[in-house]
Amino acid sequence: MTNIVFPLDRDHVELHHLLKLTGLVDSGGMGKTVVASGAVTVDGAVELRKTCKIRAGQVVRVEDVEIRVVATG
């Protein structure tokens, strides 16, 4: 499994943007497609909302990649 630590410098990031910012997809549109396919979990539950607000402390998983969102500062 690949682990990514994503430093969050604001209140939240939308799920499809997070996938783009971490390099898992090439565009926000592709991120929306991946989320809609049911391939993404947030804190262990399948998440289908493309604009779901991801906050520090949450864990997002796409296939064998786990993204841990951490607060900066």
N, C-alpha and C positions, 0 to 999 in steps of 0.2 A: 504494500500500500504506500502511496505517495502522500506525504503530509505537507501542507502549505499553511504558514502562519500569515494571516492578512491583517496588517495594522490599520485599524479604523480611526480616522482622524475627525470624524463627525458623529452625529447621533445614530445614523443608520446608512445602509447602502441597499439599493434594490437588488433582488436576487439575480436578475439577468445581467445587471451591471457587474456584480461581483464575479460572475463567471468570466466576463470579458476582462476585467481588471486583473484577474489571476492568470490569464492566458489560456484558460481551458477552452474558450471559443474565440473566434476571430472578430465577432461583432455582437452588438446587443441583440440584433434580430436572431442570430444563431442561438444566443443564450435563451431567448424566449422559446424557441423551438425545442431546445433540450429540456427546459422546465416543463413545457406542455406535454412532452412525451412520457413524463412520469419517472424520469431517470435521476431526479434530484431529491435528496432527503435533507430536511433541516431538523436537527436534534432528534434524528431517528425516525421521523415521520415523513412520508412522501409529501412534497409540496408542489402544487400545481399553479400557484399564483405567481406569475412572472414578476410582478412588482412587489412581492412580499418584502417587508422591511427587515433586513438582517442587522442585528445589533451585536455589540461586543459580548462575548461569552457564548455565542451560538456556534454550532458545528454544522457545516454543510458538507454533504458527501455526493460525489458524482462518480459512479462506477468505483474504481479503486483509488480515487483521490479524495482526501479529507482536507477541508479548509477550516481552520480554527480562526475565528475572528476575535482579535484582541484590541483593547482600547490603547491608544497612544497617549502619552503624557500622564 
